[in-house]
Amino acid sequence: MLAPTPTSDIVTTDRLLAVFADFLEIDVSAGDAASDTLNTYRRQLVQYVQWCETHQVEPATATKEDIKRYRRWAIETRGFKPATIALKLSVVRRFYQAAVERSLIPLNPAAGVKPPREKRDPAERITYLESIEVETLLAAVKRDGSLKAARDLALLAIMALEGPRTVEMHRANLSDVIRQGQNLGVRVEGKRNIRVVPLTPQIATLLMDYTEQREFRTATKPSDPLFVAVGNRAGGQRLSRRGIRSIIDQYLTQTGLKHGAGRTISAHSLRHTAGTLALRSGADLRQVQDLLGHADPRTTCIYAHVGDRWDNNPALRLGIAFDRGESSK
């Protein structure tokens, strides 16, 4: 005789949270999720539980209508973007799925509750620098022989021309700098895989200059972070993602590239820059997909679409001349 399934009236929120904690450690990314991913899940779930408390909803007995109310709150009260709401609903859905798999509740109330559709053109979020602007950005780094200058130049060059994610540069260690024959690359851990970012000879030289300066100043170990803070207070500590973004924003602001008419450039824009410029220069779509670590080639295609939109605008073929004379008074 089968043991009776626990009824929801004896399932506490603490019990659900404990089950979800096990799920995070064991099931997310096959048990190998990055700490950043796990922290994101935890933060999103805390927000959902707090919403339940405020709206007098017992998580163990929540219904699909309750989840829809949570979605409506995220849209109307908080004004979250569709992508953010999609993340929140995904976490809630996994929260309840973990409870279903442990027979704590019979059904997943979040199943089938979809986020609002993205009304924005996917290509609109692609902001990037032109080649001449990349040169301007790199030229802004002082060539004063300092460790900071060597670090910043290597970091900017790798991110703008090779396109790794900020988190990948944050996670990289000295041991991740690898040599294959005469070639140098950086092994990075992405969202779902590990890949080697091949460095051009010039960028490889910049990275070696930086790492050799570090070794000259203080002994390093392979397990040490690749990019570190410099200065008296945090010198030698791993650069945080916020620290990397701050460095990049500093140079973008200094060069006047941060904000412009219809465009704001961020650290992530450097990734878009690498993808867009590579395709424009004739690189194969598959090569760019491999360089950027995209699991889905359709993600890489967005960069091709951006360039094609302007270069092959059908209106350019019309040959219509416009009278630019002064209008009559």
C-alpha positions in Angstrom: 0.0 0.0 0.0 1.4 3.4 -1.0 2.1 5.9 1.6 -0.3 8.9 1.5 0.9 12.0 -0.2 1.5 14.7 2.4 -1.3 17.3 2.3 -0.5 20.9 1.7 -2.0 22.0 5.1 1.0 20.4 6.9 3.6 21.7 4.4 5.3 24.8 5.8 7.0 27.5 3.9 10.3 26.6 5.7 9.9 23.0 4.4 9.4 24.2 0.9 12.4 26.5 1.1 14.5 23.6 2.4 13.5 21.4 -0.5 14.3 24.2 -2.9 17.8 24.7 -1.3 18.5 21.0 -2.0 17.3 21.5 -5.6 19.7 24.4 -6.0 22.6 22.4 -4.9 21.8 19.2 -6.7 19.8 19.9 -9.8 20.6 23.4 -11.2 23.1 23.0 -14.0 23.4 19.3 -13.1 24.8 20.3 -9.7 27.5 22.5 -11.1 25.8 25.9 -11.0 27.9 29.0 -10.5 27.5 30.8 -7.2 26.2 33.8 -9.1 23.4 31.7 -10.5 22.5 30.2 -7.2 22.4 33.7 -5.6 20.1 34.9 -8.3 17.7 32.1 -7.6 17.7 32.8 -3.9 17.1 36.5 -4.3 14.2 35.9 -6.7 12.6 33.4 -4.4 13.0 35.6 -1.4 11.1 38.3 -3.3 8.3 35.9 -4.1 8.0 34.7 -0.5 7.9 38.3 0.6 5.1 39.0 -1.9 3.2 36.1 -0.5 3.4 37.4 3.0 2.3 40.9 2.0 -0.7 39.6 0.0 -1.6 36.9 2.5 -0.9 34.0 0.2 0.4 30.7 1.8 3.1 29.5 -0.6 2.2 25.8 0.0 -1.4 26.4 -1.1 -0.9 29.0 -3.8 -3.0 28.6 -6.9 -2.4 29.5 -10.5 -4.5 32.6 -10.0 -2.1 33.6 -7.2 0.8 33.2 -9.6 -1.0 35.4 -12.1 -1.5 38.0 -9.5 2.2 37.9 -8.8 2.8 38.4 -12.5 0.4 41.4 -12.5 2.2 42.9 -9.5 5.5 42.6 -11.3 4.1 44.3 -14.4 1.9 47.0 -13.0 3.3 47.8 -9.5 7.0 47.2 -10.1 7.2 47.9 -13.8 9.7 45.1 -14.5 10.6 44.3 -18.1 9.4 41.1 -19.7 12.8 39.4 -19.5 13.0 40.1 -15.7 9.5 38.8 -15.2 10.4 35.7 -17.2 13.2 35.1 -14.8 11.0 35.6 -11.8 8.4 33.2 -13.1 11.0 30.6 -14.0 12.4 30.6 -10.4 8.9 30.3 -9.0 8.1 27.5 -11.4 11.2 25.6 -10.4 10.4 26.3 -6.7 7.1 24.5 -7.0 8.5 21.8 -9.3 11.0 20.8 -6.6 8.1 20.5 -4.2 6.1 18.4 -6.6 9.0 16.0 -7.1 9.3 15.6 -3.4 5.5 14.9 -3.1 5.0 17.9 -0.9 2.3 19.4 -3.2 0.3 17.6 -6.0 0.5 20.2 -8.8 2.8 23.1 -9.8 0.6 26.2 -9.7 3.2 28.2 -11.8 3.1 25.8 -14.7 1.8 27.4 -17.8 1.9 31.0 -16.4 3.8 32.8 -19.1 5.6 36.2 -18.9 4.4 39.1 -21.0 5.7 39.2 -24.6 8.7 41.4 -25.3 7.4 44.2 -27.5 10.8 45.5 -28.3 12.8 44.7 -31.4 15.4 42.2 -30.2 18.1 44.0 -32.3 17.3 47.3 -30.5 19.3 46.2 -27.4 22.5 45.7 -29.5 24.6 48.7 -28.7 28.2 48.7 -30.0 31.2 50.8 -30.8 32.6 51.4 -34.3 36.2 50.4 -35.0 37.4 54.0 -34.8 35.7 54.3 -31.4 37.4 51.1 -30.1 40.7 52.7 -31.1 39.7 55.8 -29.2 38.8 53.8 -26.1 42.0 51.9 -26.1 44.1 55.0 -26.7 42.5 56.6 -23.5 44.6 54.2 -21.3 47.8 55.9 -20.1 51.0 54.3 -21.2 52.8 55.1 -18.0 54.2 51.7 -17.2 51.9 51.2 -14.2 50.3 47.9 -13.3 46.9 49.6 -13.5 47.5 50.8 -17.1 48.7 47.3 -18.1 45.6 45.7 -16.5 43.1 48.2 -18.0 44.6 48.0 -21.5 44.5 44.2 -21.5 41.0 44.0 -20.1 39.6 46.6 -22.5 41.2 45.0 -25.5 40.1 41.5 -24.7 36.5 42.5 -24.0 36.1 44.9 -27.0 37.7 42.6 -29.6 37.2 39.1 -28.2 33.8 39.6 -26.6 33.9 37.6 -23.3 31.2 38.3 -20.7 32.0 40.4 -17.7 31.4 37.4 -15.4 33.8 35.3 -17.4 36.6 37.8 -16.9 35.7 38.0 -13.2 36.0 34.3 -12.8 39.2 33.7 -14.8 42.4 32.7 -13.0 46.0 32.9 -14.0 45.9 29.2 -14.7 43.2 29.9 -17.3 45.8 31.6 -19.6 46.8 28.7 -21.9 49.3 28.3 -24.7 48.7 26.1 -27.7 51.8 26.1 -29.9 52.6 29.8 -30.5 49.0 30.9 -29.7 47.7 32.2 -26.4 44.2 32.1 -25.2 42.0 32.4 -22.0 39.9 29.6 -20.8 36.6 31.0 -19.6 33.5 29.5 -17.9 30.3 30.7 -19.5 26.7 30.1 -18.8 26.7 26.5 -19.8 30.1 25.6 -21.0 33.8 26.2 -20.9 35.6 27.5 -23.9 38.9 29.0 -24.9 38.9 32.6 -26.2 41.8 32.8 -28.7 43.8 36.0 -28.4 45.3 37.9 -31.3 49.1 38.3 -31.1 48.7 41.9 -30.1 46.2 41.2 -27.4 48.3 38.3 -26.2 51.3 40.6 -25.8 49.2 43.1 -23.8 48.0 40.3 -21.4 51.6 39.0 -21.0 52.8 42.5 -20.2 50.2 42.7 -17.5 50.8 39.2 -15.9 54.6 39.7 -16.1 54.3 43.0 -14.2 52.3 41.3 -11.5 54.9 38.6 -11.2 57.6 41.1 -11.0 55.9 43.0 -8.1 54.8 40.0 -6.1 54.9 36.2 -6.4 51.7 34.8 -7.9 50.1 31.3 -8.0 48.1 29.7 -10.8 45.0 29.8 -8.7 45.2 33.6 -8.3 42.6 35.6 -10.2 43.6 36.9 -13.6 42.3 40.4 -13.2 42.9 42.0 -9.8 42.3 45.3 -8.0 45.3 47.5 -7.7 46.0 50.0 -5.0 46.6 50.0 -1.3 43.2 49.0 0.0 42.2 46.0 -2.2 45.3 45.3 -4.1 45.6 41.7 -5.3 41.9 40.9 -4.7 39.8 39.5 -7.6 38.1 42.2 -9.6 34.4 42.0 -9.0 31.9 42.3 -11.9 31.0 45.7 -10.6 34.7 46.6 -10.5 35.1 45.6 -14.2 32.0 47.5 -15.2 33.3 50.6 -13.3 36.7 50.5 -15.1 35.0 50.3 -18.4 32.5 53.0 -17.6 35.4 55.2 -16.5 37.1 55.1 -19.9 33.8 55.3 -21.8 33.0 58.5 -19.9 36.5 59.9 -20.3 36.3 59.5 -24.1 32.7 60.7 -24.4 31.5 57.3 -25.6 29.3 56.4 -22.7 26.3 58.4 -23.7 25.4 59.7 -27.2 22.3 60.5 -29.2 20.1 57.4 -29.1 22.8 55.2 -27.6 24.2 54.3 -24.2 27.3 52.1 -24.1 27.9 49.6 -21.2 30.4 46.9 -20.4 28.1 44.4 -22.1 28.2 46.6 -25.2 31.8 45.6 -25.7 30.6 42.0 -26.2 28.2 43.3 -28.8 31.0 45.3 -30.4 33.2 42.2 -30.8 30.4 40.2 -32.4 29.2 43.0 -34.7 32.6 44.1 -35.9 33.7 40.5 -36.5 30.8 39.7 -38.7 31.2 43.0 -40.5 34.8 42.2 -41.3 33.9 39.0 -42.9 34.1 36.4 -40.2 31.9 33.3 -40.5 28.7 33.2 -38.4 29.8 29.9 -36.9 33.2 31.3 -36.0 31.6 34.3 -34.2 29.2 31.9 -32.4 32.2 29.9 -31.1 34.1 33.0 -30.1 31.2 34.4 -28.0 30.1 31.1 -26.6 26.5 31.3 -27.9 24.6 28.0 -27.5 22.1 29.0 -30.1 23.2 30.3 -33.4 20.1 32.5 -33.6 21.6 34.6 -30.8 24.6 35.3 -33.0 22.4 36.0 -36.0 21.1 39.2 -34.2 24.5 40.8 -34.8 24.3 40.0 -38.5 20.8 41.3 -38.6 21.9 44.6 -37.1 24.5 45.2 -39.8 22.3 44.0 -42.6 19.5 46.3 -41.5 21.5 49.4 -42.3 23.8 48.2 -45.1 21.0 46.6 -47.1 18.1 49.0 -46.4 15.8 48.6 -49.4 15.1 52.4 -49.3 18.7 52.9 -50.3 18.0 51.4 -53.7 15.3 53.9 -54.5 17.7 56.6 -55.5 15.3 59.4 -54.5 17.0 62.8 -54.4 15.8 65.3 -51.8 15.7 69.0 -52.3 17.7 70.5 -49.4 17.0 74.1 -50.3 15.5 76.5 -47.8 11.8 76.2 -47.3 9.6 79.1 -48.5 8.8 81.7 -45.9 
